[in-house]
Amino acid sequence: KDLSDKQAAFEADAQKREKELSDKQASLEADAQKREKDLSDKQAAFEADAQKREKELSDKQASLEADTQKREKELSDKQAALEADAQKREKELSDKQASLEADAQK
């Protein structure tokens, strides 16, 4: 009877330890899954942030390029206007000089 009691106690103890190990393993697995999820969420947030920054930089670059083209066009238009004005004045001076020479010959 003594042996039977000892064996029953031993088996109960073994079952208790198995249950504790099983619980610990389940807890460790749940913790590992939580950490994986946290890392996955962090990575997704990081990637979304990186994409947002890339888009902002791309938009800024496009805006700067459009602004540069606009300024180049304005400068080009101004230069063309100045050249047209200079040619007009040269023509006026040439006409005046021809008029004065014709007057002087009279």
Residue frames relative to the residue before (quaternion, step in Angstrom):
aa qw qx qy qz dx dy dz
K 1.0000 0.0000 0.0000 0.0000 0.00 0.00 0.00
D 0.6260 0.5545 -0.3246 0.4420 3.53 1.04 -0.84
L 0.6527 0.5084 -0.3015 0.4740 3.55 1.02 -0.90
S 0.6393 0.5359 -0.3131 0.4540 3.55 0.97 -0.85
D 0.6504 0.5001 -0.3111 0.4797 3.59 0.98 -0.83
K 0.6490 0.5203 -0.3145 0.4574 3.54 0.97 -0.90
Q 0.6617 0.5070 -0.3009 0.4632 3.55 0.95 -0.91
A 0.6386 0.5153 -0.3196 0.4739 3.60 0.98 -0.81
A 0.6519 0.5037 -0.3112 0.4739 3.60 0.96 -0.85
F 0.6410 0.5293 -0.3139 0.4588 3.54 1.01 -0.92
E 0.6739 0.4907 -0.2909 0.4695 3.59 0.93 -0.91
A 0.6348 0.5162 -0.3328 0.4688 3.57 1.00 -0.79
D 0.6434 0.5184 -0.3091 0.4709 3.57 1.01 -0.84
A 0.6448 0.5199 -0.3140 0.4641 3.57 0.98 -0.90
Q 0.6576 0.5046 -0.3096 0.4659 3.58 0.94 -0.87
K 0.6271 0.5358 -0.3281 0.4604 3.56 1.04 -0.84
R 0.6731 0.4891 -0.2966 0.4688 3.57 0.92 -0.91
E 0.6213 0.5325 -0.3369 0.4658 3.59 1.00 -0.79
K 0.6522 0.5089 -0.3114 0.4677 3.58 0.95 -0.91
E 0.6491 0.5141 -0.3192 0.4610 3.60 0.93 -0.88
L 0.6549 0.5054 -0.3048 0.4721 3.60 0.96 -0.90
S 0.6454 0.5245 -0.3088 0.4616 3.54 0.98 -0.93
D 0.6551 0.5059 -0.3043 0.4715 3.58 0.97 -0.90
K 0.6496 0.5203 -0.3129 0.4576 3.58 0.98 -0.91
Q 0.6537 0.5116 -0.3091 0.4641 3.57 0.96 -0.91
A 0.6444 0.5122 -0.3207 0.4686 3.58 0.95 -0.87
S 0.6487 0.5200 -0.3079 0.4626 3.57 1.00 -0.87
L 0.6565 0.5083 -0.3032 0.4677 3.58 0.97 -0.91
E 0.6578 0.5062 -0.3097 0.4638 3.58 0.98 -0.85
A 0.6384 0.5102 -0.3269 0.4746 3.59 0.99 -0.82
D 0.6462 0.5178 -0.3108 0.4666 3.58 0.99 -0.86
A 0.6481 0.5148 -0.3145 0.4647 3.58 0.97 -0.88
Q 0.6530 0.5085 -0.3159 0.4640 3.57 0.96 -0.85
K 0.6332 0.5272 -0.3280 0.4621 3.58 1.01 -0.83
R 0.6652 0.4979 -0.3089 0.4627 3.58 0.92 -0.89
E 0.6220 0.5311 -0.3339 0.4685 3.59 1.01 -0.81
K 0.6600 0.5028 -0.3067 0.4664 3.59 0.95 -0.91
D 0.6386 0.5233 -0.3246 0.4614 3.59 0.96 -0.88
L 0.6640 0.4958 -0.3022 0.4712 3.59 0.93 -0.93
S 0.6439 0.5257 -0.3131 0.4594 3.55 0.98 -0.88
D 0.6527 0.5044 -0.3059 0.4754 3.58 0.99 -0.89
K 0.6458 0.5228 -0.3131 0.4601 3.58 0.97 -0.91
Q 0.6583 0.5094 -0.3032 0.4640 3.57 0.95 -0.93
A 0.6473 0.5121 -0.3178 0.4666 3.59 0.96 -0.87
A 0.6509 0.5057 -0.3132 0.4716 3.60 0.97 -0.86
F 0.6425 0.5266 -0.3159 0.4583 3.58 0.98 -0.87
E 0.6708 0.4951 -0.2946 0.4671 3.58 0.94 -0.93
A 0.6371 0.5161 -0.3304 0.4675 3.59 0.99 -0.81
D 0.6457 0.5137 -0.3106 0.4719 3.59 1.00 -0.84
A 0.6462 0.5177 -0.3185 0.4614 3.58 0.95 -0.88
Q 0.6548 0.5040 -0.3122 0.4688 3.60 0.96 -0.85
K 0.6294 0.5352 -0.3289 0.4573 3.57 1.02 -0.84
R 0.6728 0.4939 -0.2959 0.4646 3.58 0.92 -0.92
E 0.6235 0.5285 -0.3369 0.4674 3.58 1.02 -0.80
K 0.6520 0.5112 -0.3147 0.4631 3.59 0.96 -0.88
E 0.6467 0.5154 -0.3211 0.4616 3.59 0.95 -0.90
L 0.6613 0.4957 -0.3090 0.4707 3.60 0.94 -0.88
S 0.6425 0.5245 -0.3164 0.4603 3.56 0.98 -0.87
D 0.6546 0.5040 -0.3054 0.4735 3.59 0.98 -0.89
K 0.6427 0.5225 -0.3179 0.4615 3.60 0.98 -0.89
Q 0.6591 0.5084 -0.3062 0.4620 3.56 0.94 -0.93
A 0.6486 0.5090 -0.3199 0.4669 3.58 0.94 -0.87
S 0.6437 0.5257 -0.3109 0.4611 3.58 1.00 -0.87
L 0.6608 0.5023 -0.3011 0.4695 3.59 0.96 -0.91
E 0.6509 0.5076 -0.3198 0.4652 3.58 0.98 -0.81
A 0.6462 0.5064 -0.3221 0.4715 3.60 0.96 -0.82
D 0.6449 0.5211 -0.3070 0.4672 3.58 1.00 -0.87
T 0.6448 0.5176 -0.3140 0.4666 3.57 0.97 -0.87
Q 0.6593 0.5022 -0.3130 0.4638 3.58 0.90 -0.89
K 0.6325 0.5317 -0.3291 0.4572 3.59 1.01 -0.85
R 0.6795 0.4851 -0.2948 0.4647 3.59 0.90 -0.93
E 0.6205 0.5312 -0.3406 0.4657 3.59 1.01 -0.79
K 0.6493 0.5108 -0.3152 0.4671 3.60 0.97 -0.87
E 0.6466 0.5171 -0.3215 0.4595 3.60 0.94 -0.89
L 0.6607 0.4980 -0.3041 0.4723 3.59 0.94 -0.89
S 0.6424 0.5242 -0.3128 0.4633 3.55 0.98 -0.87
D 0.6561 0.5031 -0.3052 0.4726 3.59 0.98 -0.89
K 0.6450 0.5215 -0.3173 0.4597 3.58 0.99 -0.89
Q 0.6550 0.5113 -0.3068 0.4641 3.56 0.95 -0.93
A 0.6480 0.5089 -0.3202 0.4675 3.59 0.95 -0.85
A 0.6464 0.5143 -0.3178 0.4654 3.60 0.99 -0.83
L 0.6533 0.5086 -0.3131 0.4652 3.60 0.96 -0.85
E 0.6543 0.5045 -0.3135 0.4680 3.56 0.97 -0.85
A 0.6424 0.5105 -0.3239 0.4709 3.61 0.96 -0.83
D 0.6456 0.5176 -0.3096 0.4684 3.59 1.01 -0.87
A 0.6483 0.5163 -0.3164 0.4616 3.59 0.95 -0.88
Q 0.6559 0.5039 -0.3139 0.4661 3.58 0.95 -0.86
K 0.6287 0.5370 -0.3280 0.4570 3.58 1.02 -0.84
R 0.6732 0.4900 -0.2985 0.4665 3.60 0.92 -0.93
E 0.6187 0.5326 -0.3428 0.4648 3.60 1.03 -0.80
K 0.6507 0.5097 -0.3140 0.4671 3.59 0.96 -0.89
E 0.6477 0.5154 -0.3204 0.4606 3.59 0.95 -0.90
L 0.6612 0.4953 -0.3083 0.4716 3.58 0.95 -0.89
S 0.6409 0.5214 -0.3207 0.4632 3.56 0.97 -0.86
D 0.6513 0.5081 -0.3095 0.4711 3.59 0.96 -0.88
K 0.6492 0.5186 -0.3136 0.4596 3.60 0.97 -0.90
Q 0.6577 0.5073 -0.3084 0.4636 3.54 0.97 -0.95
A 0.6479 0.5052 -0.3215 0.4708 3.60 0.93 -0.82
S 0.6356 0.5236 -0.3205 0.4681 3.58 1.04 -0.81
L 0.6626 0.4970 -0.3058 0.4695 3.59 0.94 -0.91
E 0.6546 0.5025 -0.3210 0.4648 3.59 0.96 -0.80
A 0.6365 0.5077 -0.3285 0.4788 3.59 1.00 -0.76
D 0.6326 0.5302 -0.3163 0.4676 3.57 1.05 -0.83
A 0.6689 0.5077 -0.2990 0.4532 3.55 0.93 -0.93
Q 0.6657 0.5079 -0.3084 0.4513 3.59 1.07 -0.68
K 0.5389 0.6506 -0.3960 0.3598 3.61 1.17 -0.48
